[in-house]
Amino acid sequence: MGNDSVINFVDAVAVYNGYPALAGVTLRVERNEIVLLQGPNGAGKSTLLRACAGLMPVIRGTANVLGYDLTVDRESVRERVGLLGHQNGLFGELTIAENVSFWSTVVGASTEERISAMERMAIDGKLAGRRVSELSAGQKRRCALACLVVRRAELWLLDEPHAGLDAKGRDEIDRIVKEAAASGATIVVASHEIERAQQLATRTISLVAGQVRDSQ
């Protein structure tokens, strides 16, 4: 694997509920790329993101992420990867501020970073004191994104990141993604909003039936 290669999958196979969700994926992503994953529902986009995050076992083939062999060690990579999935991964009984503070403490982010992330996602002020379980879908998404920002991950794995957000929130996500890539992060985005995502991406990869069919 090259020094700048963040993701290197070769004929990677992952099975979900007895079905080959990844059916021999070969994929290479270099540092600082913003890669768009596109494909129909069930193509394996979410599975690929979860596999890259060390949450889905690869049972055959090569699967290296940030220098870790995921067929041997899936836990070590998780500290360096930030995954935003369909489930926001928030603590429902905690407030917005407490959720963001939790991740801020885990990674040693500064108070300024925490406050900035909440302001950018418009979840500061009185809203910050509300429990996540009481929030709208869009507010939960904003909170999850603020948590991702303070984590300062090297690899961002975003599954439909614009879902539930208004136009202003979507534009802010785009700015954050561009800034993260400029600061050294690598981003892989799965999205059905092709036109918007293509404006962000440096490369587009098409998945069909658990395999990469096109990369450009």
LUMPA-728760 format. One line per 4 residues: number of its first residue (from 0); for each residue x negated, y negated, z negated of C-alpha. Coordinates in steps of 0.2 Angstrom, whole numbers, plus 5000, padded with zeros to 4 digits. Layout:
// LUMPA-728760
NUM> X Y Z ~ ...
This chain:
// LUMPA-728760
0> 5000 5000 5000 ~ 4993 4983 5005 ~ 4989 4970 4992 ~ 5003 4959 4997
4> 5016 4973 4998 ~ 5030 4971 4985 ~ 5041 4985 4991 ~ 5035 5000 5001
8> 5048 5014 5004 ~ 5044 5028 5016 ~ 5058 5041 5020 ~ 5065 5037 5002
12> 5080 5048 4998 ~ 5092 5044 4983 ~ 5108 5053 4979 ~ 5123 5046 4970
16> 5137 5057 4965 ~ 5130 5071 4976 ~ 5130 5060 4991 ~ 5113 5054 4999
20> 5116 5035 4997 ~ 5098 5032 5004 ~ 5095 5045 5017 ~ 5077 5042 5021
24> 5074 5023 5020 ~ 5058 5016 5027 ~ 5055 4998 5022 ~ 5041 4986 5018
28> 5043 4969 5010 ~ 5028 4957 5008 ~ 5026 4944 4994 ~ 5036 4928 4996
32> 5048 4935 5009 ~ 5067 4932 5008 ~ 5074 4947 5015 ~ 5093 4949 5020
36> 5101 4966 5019 ~ 5116 4967 5030 ~ 5127 4982 5034 ~ 5145 4988 5031
40> 5152 4993 5014 ~ 5144 5010 5009 ~ 5129 5007 5020 ~ 5117 5009 5004
44> 5113 4990 5001 ~ 5118 4991 4982 ~ 5109 5008 4980 ~ 5093 5001 4988
48> 5093 4986 4976 ~ 5096 4997 4961 ~ 5082 5009 4967 ~ 5070 4994 4969
52> 5075 4989 4951 ~ 5071 5006 4944 ~ 5089 5010 4940 ~ 5092 5023 4954
56> 5080 5039 4955 ~ 5072 5042 4972 ~ 5071 5061 4973 ~ 5061 5062 4989
60> 5049 5051 4999 ~ 5038 5036 4994 ~ 5045 5022 4983 ~ 5033 5009 4977
64> 5038 4992 4970 ~ 5025 4980 4963 ~ 5012 4993 4963 ~ 5023 5006 4953
68> 5027 5023 4960 ~ 5045 5024 4956 ~ 5046 5043 4958 ~ 5035 5044 4943
72> 5038 5029 4933 ~ 5055 5019 4934 ~ 5054 5010 4918 ~ 5038 4999 4919
76> 5044 4990 4935 ~ 5060 4983 4926 ~ 5051 4970 4916 ~ 5045 4962 4932
80> 5061 4963 4942 ~ 5077 4953 4941 ~ 5093 4962 4947 ~ 5110 4952 4950
84> 5122 4966 4953 ~ 5141 4966 4955 ~ 5142 4968 4936 ~ 5134 4953 4929
88> 5125 4962 4915 ~ 5131 4949 4902 ~ 5135 4952 4883 ~ 5153 4948 4883
92> 5155 4944 4864 ~ 5140 4931 4865 ~ 5142 4914 4871 ~ 5134 4907 4887
96> 5120 4899 4877 ~ 5117 4915 4868 ~ 5116 4925 4883 ~ 5103 4913 4891
100> 5094 4911 4875 ~ 5092 4930 4874 ~ 5083 4932 4890 ~ 5073 4916 4887
104> 5066 4924 4871 ~ 5063 4940 4879 ~ 5051 4933 4892 ~ 5045 4918 4882
108> 5053 4904 4893 ~ 5052 4887 4886 ~ 5067 4877 4879 ~ 5066 4866 4894
112> 5067 4880 4906 ~ 5082 4887 4897 ~ 5091 4870 4897 ~ 5087 4867 4915
116> 5094 4884 4921 ~ 5110 4880 4912 ~ 5111 4863 4919 ~ 5108 4868 4936
120> 5122 4881 4935 ~ 5134 4869 4927 ~ 5136 4879 4912 ~ 5129 4867 4899
124> 5139 4855 4887 ~ 5154 4862 4879 ~ 5155 4876 4891 ~ 5139 4883 4884
128> 5148 4887 4868 ~ 5161 4898 4876 ~ 5161 4917 4874 ~ 5157 4926 4891
132> 5173 4937 4889 ~ 5183 4921 4890 ~ 5175 4915 4906 ~ 5182 4915 4924
136> 5173 4926 4937 ~ 5164 4911 4944 ~ 5158 4905 4927 ~ 5151 4922 4923
140> 5142 4923 4939 ~ 5134 4906 4935 ~ 5129 4912 4918 ~ 5121 4928 4926
144> 5111 4917 4938 ~ 5105 4906 4924 ~ 5099 4921 4915 ~ 5090 4927 4931
148> 5082 4910 4933 ~ 5074 4910 4915 ~ 5068 4928 4917 ~ 5055 4922 4930
152> 5055 4939 4939 ~ 5042 4942 4953 ~ 5055 4952 4963 ~ 5073 4945 4964
156> 5086 4958 4969 ~ 5103 4949 4973 ~ 5119 4958 4977 ~ 5132 4946 4984
160> 5125 4931 4974 ~ 5137 4919 4981 ~ 5152 4929 4975 ~ 5165 4919 4965
164> 5156 4902 4967 ~ 5162 4886 4974 ~ 5153 4877 4988 ~ 5142 4867 4976
168> 5137 4883 4966 ~ 5133 4892 4982 ~ 5122 4877 4988 ~ 5113 4877 4971
172> 5110 4896 4973 ~ 5102 4893 4990 ~ 5090 4880 4983 ~ 5085 4891 4968
176> 5081 4905 4979 ~ 5070 4894 4991 ~ 5061 4887 4975 ~ 5058 4904 4968
180> 5050 4910 4985 ~ 5040 4894 4986 ~ 5034 4898 4968 ~ 5028 4916 4972
184> 5043 4927 4970 ~ 5050 4939 4983 ~ 5069 4939 4986 ~ 5080 4953 4993
188> 5098 4948 4996 ~ 5112 4959 5000 ~ 5127 4949 5007 ~ 5142 4949 5018
192> 5140 4930 5021 ~ 5128 4933 5035 ~ 5128 4915 5042 ~ 5123 4907 5025
196> 5111 4921 5020 ~ 5102 4920 5037 ~ 5099 4902 5034 ~ 5089 4907 5019
200> 5081 4923 5025 ~ 5064 4925 5033 ~ 5069 4942 5039 ~ 5085 4952 5041
204> 5086 4971 5039 ~ 5101 4981 5044 ~ 5107 4997 5034 ~ 5118 5010 5041
208> 5123 5026 5033 ~ 5109 5024 5020 ~ 5095 5021 5033 ~ 5086 5006 5040
212> 5092 5004 5058 ~ 5085 4987 5062 ~ 5072 4975 5055 ~ 5069 4958 5063
